[in-house]
Amino acid sequence: MDLCPFSFLCLLISRYFMMILISTLLLDLFSCKFTVFESV
């Protein structure tokens, strides 16, 4: 039974990490688009 909370915590951390990763990628993509628009 000790493994259950640990796996839940691991899942939570991995989800949180994925959210941060995706938001960072989106932010980079948007900033890249903005720089392209500014240069044009």
N, CA, C and O atoms as a GROMACS GRO file, in nm:
protein
  160
    1MET      N    1   0.082  -0.121   0.000
    1MET     CA    2   0.000   0.000   0.000
    1MET      C    3   0.087   0.127   0.000
    1MET      O    4   0.039   0.235  -0.034
    2ASP      N    5   0.211   0.112   0.038
    2ASP     CA    6   0.298   0.229   0.042
    2ASP      C    7   0.332   0.280  -0.098
    2ASP      O    8   0.370   0.396  -0.116
    3LEU      N    9   0.319   0.192  -0.194
    3LEU     CA   10   0.355   0.228  -0.330
    3LEU      C   11   0.248   0.318  -0.394
    3LEU      O   12   0.280   0.398  -0.483
    4CYS      N   13   0.125   0.307  -0.351
    4CYS     CA   14   0.015   0.382  -0.411
    4CYS      C   15   0.032   0.534  -0.402
    4CYS      O   16   0.024   0.601  -0.505
    5PRO      N   17   0.055   0.591  -0.284
    5PRO     CA   18   0.073   0.736  -0.277
    5PRO      C   19   0.196   0.783  -0.353
    5PRO      O   20   0.198   0.892  -0.410
    6PHE      N   21   0.299   0.700  -0.352
    6PHE     CA   22   0.422   0.737  -0.421
    6PHE      C   23   0.400   0.746  -0.571
    6PHE      O   24   0.446   0.839  -0.636
    7SER      N   25   0.329   0.648  -0.626
    7SER     CA   26   0.302   0.649  -0.770
    7SER      C   27   0.211   0.766  -0.806
    7SER      O   28   0.226   0.828  -0.912
    8PHE      N   29   0.116   0.798  -0.718
    8PHE     CA   30   0.028   0.912  -0.741
    8PHE      C   31   0.110   1.041  -0.743
    8PHE      O   32   0.088   1.128  -0.828
    9LEU      N   33   0.202   1.052  -0.650
    9LEU     CA   34   0.288   1.170  -0.643
    9LEU      C   35   0.375   1.180  -0.768
    9LEU      O   36   0.395   1.288  -0.823
   10CYS      N   37   0.426   1.067  -0.811
   10CYS     CA   38   0.509   1.063  -0.931
   10CYS      C   39   0.428   1.108  -1.054
   10CYS      O   40   0.477   1.184  -1.137
   11LEU      N   41   0.305   1.061  -1.063
   11LEU     CA   42   0.218   1.100  -1.172
   11LEU      C   43   0.190   1.250  -1.169
   11LEU      O   44   0.193   1.317  -1.272
   12LEU      N   45   0.164   1.301  -1.051
   12LEU     CA   46   0.137   1.443  -1.035
   12LEU      C   47   0.256   1.527  -1.078
   12LEU      O   48   0.241   1.626  -1.149
   13ILE      N   49   0.374   1.486  -1.036
   13ILE     CA   50   0.497   1.559  -1.071
   13ILE      C   51   0.522   1.553  -1.221
   13ILE      O   52   0.560   1.653  -1.281
   14SER      N   53   0.501   1.437  -1.280
   14SER     CA   54   0.524   1.424  -1.424
   14SER      C   55   0.424   1.510  -1.503
   14SER      O   56   0.460   1.569  -1.604
   15ARG      N   57   0.301   1.516  -1.457
   15ARG     CA   58   0.201   1.600  -1.523
   15ARG      C   59   0.238   1.747  -1.511
   15ARG      O   60   0.229   1.823  -1.607
   16TYR      N   61   0.280   1.786  -1.392
   16TYR     CA   62   0.320   1.924  -1.368
   16TYR      C   63   0.438   1.960  -1.457
   16TYR      O   64   0.443   2.069  -1.514
   17PHE      N   65   0.533   1.868  -1.468
   17PHE     CA   66   0.652   1.890  -1.550
   17PHE      C   67   0.613   1.903  -1.698
   17PHE      O   68   0.666   1.989  -1.769
   18MET      N   69   0.521   1.819  -1.743
   18MET     CA   70   0.476   1.825  -1.882
   18MET      C   71   0.405   1.957  -1.911
   18MET      O   72   0.422   2.015  -2.018
   19MET      N   73   0.325   2.005  -1.816
   19MET     CA   74   0.257   2.133  -1.832
   19MET      C   75   0.357   2.246  -1.848
   19MET      O   76   0.341   2.333  -1.933
   20ILE      N   77   0.460   2.244  -1.765
   20ILE     CA   78   0.564   2.348  -1.771
   20ILE      C   79   0.638   2.340  -1.904
   20ILE      O   80   0.667   2.442  -1.967
   21LEU      N   81   0.669   2.218  -1.946
   21LEU     CA   82   0.741   2.199  -2.072
   21LEU      C   83   0.658   2.250  -2.190
   21LEU      O   84   0.710   2.320  -2.277
   22ILE      N   85   0.531   2.214  -2.195
   22ILE     CA   86   0.443   2.256  -2.304
   22ILE      C   87   0.425   2.407  -2.304
   22ILE      O   88   0.429   2.470  -2.410
   23SER      N   89   0.405   2.466  -2.188
   23SER     CA   90   0.386   2.611  -2.182
   23SER      C   91   0.513   2.684  -2.225
   23SER      O   92   0.507   2.789  -2.289
   24THR      N   93   0.629   2.628  -2.189
   24THR     CA   94   0.756   2.689  -2.229
   24THR      C   95   0.772   2.682  -2.381
   24THR      O   96   0.816   2.778  -2.444
   25LEU      N   97   0.738   2.567  -2.439
   25LEU     CA   98   0.747   2.552  -2.584
   25LEU      C   99   0.652   2.648  -2.655
   25LEU      O  100   0.688   2.708  -2.756
   26LEU      N  101   0.530   2.662  -2.602
   26LEU     CA  102   0.434   2.753  -2.662
   26LEU      C  103   0.483   2.897  -2.653
   26LEU      O  104   0.468   2.975  -2.747
   27LEU      N  105   0.540   2.931  -2.540
   27LEU     CA  106   0.591   3.066  -2.521
   27LEU      C  107   0.703   3.094  -2.620
   27LEU      O  108   0.709   3.203  -2.678
   28ASP      N  109   0.792   2.998  -2.638
   28ASP     CA  110   0.901   3.014  -2.735
   28ASP      C  111   0.846   3.030  -2.876
   28ASP      O  112   0.896   3.110  -2.955
   29LEU      N  113   0.746   2.952  -2.907
   29LEU     CA  114   0.685   2.958  -3.040
   29LEU      C  115   0.623   3.096  -3.064
   29LEU      O  116   0.641   3.155  -3.171
   30PHE      N  117   0.550   3.146  -2.966
   30PHE     CA  118   0.486   3.277  -2.979
   30PHE      C  119   0.588   3.388  -2.991
   30PHE      O  120   0.572   3.480  -3.072
   31SER      N  121   0.692   3.382  -2.912
   31SER     CA  122   0.795   3.486  -2.918
   31SER      C  123   0.866   3.482  -3.053
   31SER      O  124   0.905   3.586  -3.106
   32CYS      N  125   0.884   3.362  -3.108
   32CYS     CA  126   0.946   3.348  -3.239
   32CYS      C  127   0.857   3.411  -3.346
   32CYS      O  128   0.906   3.481  -3.434
   33LYS      N  129   0.727   3.387  -3.338
   33LYS     CA  130   0.633   3.446  -3.433
   33LYS      C  131   0.634   3.598  -3.422
   33LYS      O  132   0.630   3.669  -3.523
   34PHE      N  133   0.640   3.648  -3.300
   34PHE     CA  134   0.640   3.793  -3.280
   34PHE      C  135   0.765   3.856  -3.339
   34PHE      O  136   0.759   3.964  -3.397
   35THR      N  137   0.878   3.790  -3.323
   35THR     CA  138   1.002   3.845  -3.379
   35THR      C  139   0.996   3.844  -3.531
   35THR      O  140   1.047   3.935  -3.596
   36VAL      N  141   0.935   3.741  -3.588
   36VAL     CA  142   0.920   3.733  -3.734
   36VAL      C  143   0.829   3.847  -3.781
   36VAL      O  144   0.858   3.911  -3.883
   37PHE      N  145   0.721   3.873  -3.708
   37PHE     CA  146   0.630   3.981  -3.745
   37PHE      C  147   0.698   4.116  -3.734
   37PHE      O  148   0.675   4.205  -3.816
   38GLU      N  149   0.782   4.133  -3.633
   38GLU     CA  150   0.851   4.260  -3.613
   38GLU      C  151   0.954   4.285  -3.722
   38GLU      O  152   0.972   4.398  -3.766
   39SER      N  153   1.020   4.180  -3.766
   39SER     CA  154   1.123   4.196  -3.868
   39SER      C  155   1.061   4.227  -4.006
   39SER      O  156   1.127   4.285  -4.092
   40VAL      N  157   0.935   4.186  -4.024
   40VAL     CA  158   0.868   4.211  -4.153
   40VAL      C  159   0.807   4.351  -4.157
   40VAL      O  160   0.747   4.389  -4.257
   0.00000   0.00000   0.00000
